[in-house]
Amino acid sequence: MGKYYNKFLGKNIDLAPLGIERRRDNVPYFCTPRGGSIIGWAGVDGIHYCLIRGFGEMVFAVNPTEVTPNYVRPLARSFEDFLRLLLAGKDANILQQAWQWSAQDFYQALKGSISDQSVCDTLKRIAETMHLTSMEKPWEYMKELQDSFDYSKIKYTEAFYDPDVNKNAPLEEWAVYYDGSIYGHSGRTKAGIEIPVEKEFSFADRTWLVPAVYSCAKGLVVDFCMQVDMEKFRHFWNQWSSRCCQRLNRREQLQVELENPLQFHFDPQVTVNGKVLQRRNSSGICYIPGDPSEPEVRGIVEHYHLDSSFAWSFSRVCFPWATGRRPEIKSLELTMTQEPVRVPGEVFEVSGPGEQIDLNIPGNPFTLTVKGYEPQVLDASMLSPDNMEYPTCYTRMTYTLSPNPEAGQLDIQDLSECDQPRPKETEPTEFGYCNAALIAIIGGADGPVAMMVGAPQPDQEFAAYSAPHFEPAERIRWYPVFHRTEYDPVEITLL
């Protein structure tokens, strides 16, 4: 605190009638500057006034409701000048709003202000006790101060940069790391060297942009931006948004994934100086115009100057160096390959061997003939003991397909979910049930699957397993999942 301010405090002058109330609990806001000493509050919207360490007795107004980045604005070069401004303005609120007014509007506001007896008494005491006169041209004084002030010198606490606290938190300095993702990084590795590419190309009936790559000590990082037409997204949203609060079955979840224009699985391969790099990991995020965006999304859109009227799907992919050491990049090629999409077929039911089902999907007609259909119970001796009981009743269906599919072309899944584990009612016996074993034996992480091993042979027999339950299922609804690739790979020269 400065000498003049301390002198003022010794006079015990209450500034509350002028809109500056003192509080014992001066709890700062997210935008209260680091080193700020609060001298009073407006009483509304969290507006307060403070001195800031390092700025002498310069007085600042802090308004958390500001829509501009400048939550903090200087009002007076010294506390003495601040009191003179109060003598002229009669109300601190008029002073803190002056930045958005013209001189004419400001002085009109002064004429329209109403001063009751407590205001007049306070102003008189300030003038007589501190031997001050009112500021002659208060608007011009504040205008010149605020226009010449370097706002970058104001430092803030961590809360100011937290988007959960400050919705207008400034974006962190742009940096991309090999040991990280779109959401950040851990460790002490250095950020990669940004190499602008600005390569736009067409792949899978979509427009893509590789704006830059990043040369890091351990490998190369490539940013992929896939442009999505908003009409396609709106059509998708209108079709599925009404069911966003409902629980979708497995087939519906697969259909949503298939139709979502923001979702496209691809396998990128880069070649640096003639050496092929295989991807190590990747991360992704989406941008939708008008939707509240995470700071990471805003950072990408702003840094790469993307057209914000489109939706975008971003992928950041890391490739370790083929040589183990960072090379000088002389050439850089990219190969884009679509990963197989999973297309769900129609739901069907069977009752026993001999039945035939047409699995129709455009371009992929198959006929399924049931060879075996019987309930099974998982052998408890295959499982590990614990204190939970797991479902072990399932149905095994064996079948043939005509024509024979290519390896991995389709599988059969159960539409239902498996029963959830439950605590055992009795003491554990010699054998227990293990959920991991059930998944490994009966199906995969996405549910029960058909077992298709090796190249197809004439009349090859396949097997599918239903979801496990505690009691045999009375009704099982199956559906086929076709795996197909719709687009040919493309090769692009980046550098």
Secondary structure in CASP SS format (residue, H / E / C, confidence):
PFRMAT SS
TARGET T0000
AUTHOR 0000-0000-0000
METHOD secondary structure of the structure
MODEL  1
M C 1.00
G C 1.00
K H 1.00
Y H 1.00
Y H 1.00
N H 1.00
K H 1.00
F H 1.00
L H 1.00
G H 1.00
K C 1.00
N C 1.00
I C 1.00
D C 1.00
L C 1.00
A H 1.00
P H 1.00
L H 1.00
G C 1.00
I C 1.00
E E 1.00
R C 1.00
R C 1.00
R C 1.00
D C 1.00
N C 1.00
V C 1.00
P C 1.00
Y C 1.00
F C 1.00
C C 1.00
T C 1.00
P E 1.00
R C 1.00
G C 1.00
G E 1.00
S E 1.00
I E 1.00
I E 1.00
G E 1.00
W E 1.00
A C 1.00
G C 1.00
V C 1.00
D C 1.00
G C 1.00
I C 1.00
H E 1.00
Y E 1.00
C E 1.00
L E 1.00
I E 1.00
R C 1.00
G C 1.00
F C 1.00
G C 1.00
E C 1.00
M C 1.00
V E 1.00
F E 1.00
A E 1.00
V E 1.00
N C 1.00
P C 1.00
T C 1.00
E C 1.00
V C 1.00
T C 1.00
P C 1.00
N C 1.00
Y C 1.00
V E 1.00
R E 1.00
P E 1.00
L E 1.00
A E 1.00
R C 1.00
S C 1.00
F H 1.00
E H 1.00
D H 1.00
F H 1.00
L H 1.00
R H 1.00
L H 1.00
L H 1.00
L H 1.00
A H 1.00
G H 1.00
K C 1.00
D C 1.00
A H 1.00
N H 1.00
I H 1.00
L H 1.00
Q H 1.00
Q H 1.00
A H 1.00
W H 1.00
Q H 1.00
W C 1.00
S C 1.00
A H 1.00
Q H 1.00
D H 1.00
F H 1.00
Y H 1.00
Q H 1.00
A H 1.00
L H 1.00
K H 1.00
G H 1.00
S C 1.00
I C 1.00
S C 1.00
D C 1.00
Q H 1.00
S H 1.00
V H 1.00
C H 1.00
D H 1.00
T H 1.00
L H 1.00
K H 1.00
R H 1.00
I H 1.00
A H 1.00
E H 1.00
T H 1.00
M H 1.00
H C 1.00
L C 1.00
T C 1.00
S C 1.00
M C 1.00
E C 1.00
K C 1.00
P H 1.00
W H 1.00
E H 1.00
Y H 1.00
M H 1.00
K H 1.00
E H 1.00
L H 1.00
Q H 1.00
D H 1.00
S H 1.00
F C 1.00
D C 1.00
Y H 1.00
S H 1.00
K H 1.00
I C 1.00
K C 1.00
Y E 1.00
T C 1.00
E H 1.00
A H 1.00
F H 1.00
Y H 1.00
D C 1.00
P C 1.00
D C 1.00
V C 1.00
N C 1.00
K C 1.00
N C 1.00
A C 1.00
P C 1.00
L C 1.00
E C 1.00
E C 1.00
W C 1.00
A C 1.00
V C 1.00
Y C 1.00
Y C 1.00
D C 1.00
G E 1.00
S E 1.00
I C 1.00
Y C 1.00
G E 1.00
H E 1.00
S C 1.00
G C 1.00
R C 1.00
T C 1.00
K C 1.00
A C 1.00
G C 1.00
I E 1.00
E E 1.00
I E 1.00
P E 1.00
V E 1.00
E E 1.00
K E 1.00
E E 1.00
F E 1.00
S E 1.00
F E 1.00
A C 1.00
D C 1.00
R E 1.00
T E 1.00
W E 1.00
L E 1.00
V E 1.00
P E 1.00
A E 1.00
V E 1.00
Y E 1.00
S E 1.00
C C 1.00
A C 1.00
K C 1.00
G E 1.00
L E 1.00
V E 1.00
V E 1.00
D E 1.00
F E 1.00
C E 1.00
M E 1.00
Q E 1.00
V E 1.00
D C 1.00
M H 1.00
E H 1.00
K H 1.00
F H 1.00
R H 1.00
H H 1.00
F H 1.00
W H 1.00
N H 1.00
Q H 1.00
W H 1.00
S H 1.00
S H 1.00
R H 1.00
C C 1.00
C C 1.00
Q C 1.00
R C 1.00
L C 1.00
N C 1.00
R H 1.00
R H 1.00
E H 1.00
Q H 1.00
L H 1.00
Q H 1.00
V H 1.00
E H 1.00
L H 1.00
E H 1.00
N C 1.00
P C 1.00
L C 1.00
Q C 1.00
F C 1.00
H C 1.00
F E 1.00
D E 1.00
P E 1.00
Q E 1.00
V E 1.00
T E 1.00
V E 1.00
N C 1.00
G C 1.00
K E 1.00
V E 1.00
L E 1.00
Q C 1.00
R C 1.00
R C 1.00
N E 1.00
S E 1.00
S E 1.00
G E 1.00
I E 1.00
C E 1.00
Y E 1.00
I C 1.00
P C 1.00
G C 1.00
D C 1.00
P C 1.00
S C 1.00
E C 1.00
P H 1.00
E H 1.00
V H 1.00
R H 1.00
G H 1.00
I H 1.00
V H 1.00
E H 1.00
H H 1.00
Y C 1.00
H C 1.00
L C 1.00
D C 1.00
S C 1.00
S C 1.00
F C 1.00
A E 1.00
W E 1.00
S E 1.00
F E 1.00
S E 1.00
R E 1.00
V E 1.00
C E 1.00
F E 1.00
P E 1.00
W C 1.00
A C 1.00
T C 1.00
G C 1.00
R C 1.00
R C 1.00
P C 1.00
E C 1.00
I C 1.00
K C 1.00
S C 1.00
L E 1.00
E E 1.00
L E 1.00
T E 1.00
M E 1.00
T E 1.00
Q E 1.00
E C 1.00
P C 1.00
V E 1.00
R E 1.00
V E 1.00
P E 1.00
G C 1.00
E C 1.00
V C 1.00
F E 1.00
E C 1.00
V C 1.00
S C 1.00
G C 1.00
P C 1.00
G C 1.00
E C 1.00
Q E 1.00
I E 1.00
D E 1.00
L E 1.00
N C 1.00
I C 1.00
P C 1.00
G C 1.00
N C 1.00
P C 1.00
F E 1.00
T E 1.00
L E 1.00
T E 1.00
V E 1.00
K E 1.00
G E 1.00
Y E 1.00
E E 1.00
P E 1.00
Q E 1.00
V E 1.00
L C 1.00
D C 1.00
A H 1.00
S H 1.00
M H 1.00
L C 1.00
S C 1.00
P C 1.00
D C 1.00
N C 1.00
M E 1.00
E E 1.00
Y C 1.00
P C 1.00
T C 1.00
C E 1.00
Y E 1.00
T E 1.00
R E 1.00
M E 1.00
T E 1.00
Y E 1.00
T E 1.00
L E 1.00
S E 1.00
P C 1.00
N C 1.00
P C 1.00
E C 1.00
A C 1.00
G C 1.00
Q C 1.00
L E 1.00
D E 1.00
I E 1.00
Q E 1.00
D E 1.00
L C 1.00
S C 1.00
E C 1.00
C C 1.00
D C 1.00
Q C 1.00
P C 1.00
R E 1.00
P E 1.00
K C 1.00
E C 1.00
T C 1.00
E C 1.00
P C 1.00
T C 1.00
E C 1.00
F C 1.00
G C 1.00
Y C 1.00
C C 1.00
N H 1.00
A H 1.00
A H 1.00
L H 1.00
I H 1.00
A H 1.00
I H 1.00
I H 1.00
G E 1.00
G E 1.00
A C 1.00
D C 1.00
G E 1.00
P E 1.00
V C 1.00
A E 1.00
M E 1.00
M C 1.00
V C 1.00
G C 1.00
A C 1.00
P C 1.00
Q C 1.00
P C 1.00
D C 1.00
Q C 1.00
E E 1.00
F E 1.00
A E 1.00
A E 1.00
Y E 1.00
S C 1.00
A C 1.00
P C 1.00
H E 1.00
F C 1.00
E C 1.00
P C 1.00
A C 1.00
E C 1.00
R C 1.00
I C 1.00
R C 1.00
W E 1.00
Y E 1.00
P E 1.00
V E 1.00
F E 1.00
H E 1.00
R E 1.00
T C 1.00
E C 1.00
Y C 1.00
D C 1.00
P C 1.00
V E 1.00
E E 1.00
I E 1.00
T E 1.00
L C 1.00
L C 1.00
END
